[in-house]
Amino acid sequence: MTSVRESIARAFDEVWRRTSGRLGGLTDDEYLWEPAPDGWTIRPDASGRWLIDAEGGGGPAPDPVPIATLAWRIGHIGLTFIDYGTRLFQGRNITLDEVEFSGTAAGGIRFLETAFRVHWREPFEAMSEERLWEPSGPAFFGYADYPAIDTALHVLDEFTHHSAELGVLRDLYPHRS
C-alpha cells in the first residue's frame, strides 16, 4: 500500500519533471528578460552578489504585484525549498544572506535543482509517515502547530503555481516586442 508521503513525493517528482523539461534551452537573456517595467527580478548589489527583489521584506506585496522575471520565479521557487525545507527538516529559520542566487540561466537552473533535491526532496523522502501528522514546529511561528503535511502541501502548491508561471513566461518570450 502506498503511503501518503509517497503519494505527495510522486506529485513533487511530476512537477519537477515538467518544470525541468520546460527550462531546457533557457538563455541568459530570457532568464533576465523583464516582460513589464518595474518588475521583480534578481539584481547584483554593489559587491556583485545577486539578490532577489521583495523577498523577506516582511510587508504585504504591492497591489498590483509586479510582473516577475524567470530569474525571480526560479529564485523564489528555490528559496521556498530552502526556507521551508530548513524550517521543517532542521527546525531553524534562514536569512537571505545564506542564499546564493545566480545571474545566469545555467546557474539559476543549478540553484533550483540543488534547492529541490538537497533542501526539499531528499529530506522529504527520509521523513517518516508519522512526521507528516506532527506539528510543523516552532520555526513556522503562527503555523507551528499545523501538521507537517499542511506545510508539505503548501510547498507543493507554491512549486506548482510558480512553475506554471515559468511555462507561461517561456511561451511569451518568443513573442516579445
N, C-alpha and C positions, 0 to 999 in steps of 0.2 A: 504494500500500500504506500502511495506517495504521501509524504508529509506536507504540511502547509509551507514549511520553509523551502522544501524542494520545488514546490509549485511557484512560489514567489521568485526563487532563484532562476527558474526557467524563464519567467517573464522578463527579468533583468537581462538574461542572456539574449533573448529575442530582440529586445530594444537595442542592446549593444550591437547585435549583428546588423540590424537595419541602419543604425547610426554610423557605425564604422564603414559600412558599404557606401553610404551617402557622402562620406568625407573623402573618398578616393579621388585623387587628382586635384585636391584643393591647392590653389596657388596662394602666394603671399598677398598679391593684390586683392584677390577675392576675400581672403581671410580678414583683411583690414578694411575692405570696402564699406563705406558709410552710405547706406541706402537713403538716408534722410539727414538733413542738417541737425546739428546739436544732439546727436545720438549718443548712446553709451557704447564704449569700446574699451580696449586696453591701450594704455599710453605709457611711454617711457617717462620716468621722472628725471630730474637733473643729473642723477648718477647713472642713468641708463637702465635702471630696474623697471620692468614693466608692471604697471598697476592697473587694476580693474576699476572702472567708474562705478560709483554709487554703492558698492558692496560694503557692508559693515558700518554704514552711516548712522544706523540706529533710528532714523526717522522714517516717516512714510514715503513711499515712492511719489514722485511728482505726478500730477494729473494734467495732461495725459502722460503716460510713461513714455520716455524716449524710445525710438526705434534703436535696437541694438545690432551691432555687427556680428558676424560669425565668430570673430575673436572673443567678443564679450560673452556670447552664448556658450562657446566651448569653455571659456574660463569659469563661467557661472556653474555649468554642469559639473565640471571638475571640482570646483570649490564646494559644491553641495556634497559630493562623495567624500572629500577630505574632511569637511567640517562635521557632517553628520556621522561619518564613519569613526572619526576620532572621539566624538562625544559618546556614541553608542558602544563602541568596542574597547575604548581606552578610558572612558569616564572623565575626560577632560575637554576643555574648550581650547580652540586655537585662536591665533591672531593672524591678520593678513600678512604680517611680517614673516610668518612661517611658510607662506605660499609663494612659489616662483612661477609667474605666468610667462608666456613666451610671445615674442613679437613676430614669430614666423609660423606659417601654417604647419610645417613638419613638427616644429617644437610644440605647438598647441595640440596637435593630434597625439604626440607622445605624452604630453601632460595629461590629457583626458584619459588615455588608455591606462597610464600609471595610476591616476586617481581612481578610476573604475576598479581595476584589478587589485591593486595593493591596499587601498584605503577602504574599499567597499566590498567587492565581490569575494575575495579570499577570506576575509574575516566573517562575512555573512555565511559563507559555505561551512565555516568551522563552528558557527553558532548552533547551540542545541535548540531543539524544537521547544523545550520548556522555556528558554530565554525569551522567545517571542511573546510570551504571555506575562512576563515580569515587567515591572516599571522600567521605562527607558533610562531613568537615572537623573541625578541632580544637575548634570551638565545641560539638561534640557529645560532648566528653570521652571516656568509655569506649566510645562508639559512633562515634568519629571515623573509624574505618576501615571501617565498614559503608557499603555503597554508598548513594548518594543515593536510589535507588529504594526502599530499605528505609525511609528517612525519609519519603518521599512517601506510601508505603502506610500507615505508622503514622499520619500526619496524616489520611489518608482514613478510617482506622478510627476515630480519635477523633471526627472530624466526623460520621460516620455514626452511631456509638454515641450520642453526646450529642444529636444531632438527633432520633433516635428517642425519647429520653427527653423532649425538649421536647414532642413529639407526645403522649406519654402524659400528661404534666402538663396539657396543654391539654384532653385528654379528661376528666381527673379534675376540673378546676376547676369546671365547672357542677354537679358532684355533691358539692361540699364541704358540710360541715355547719355 
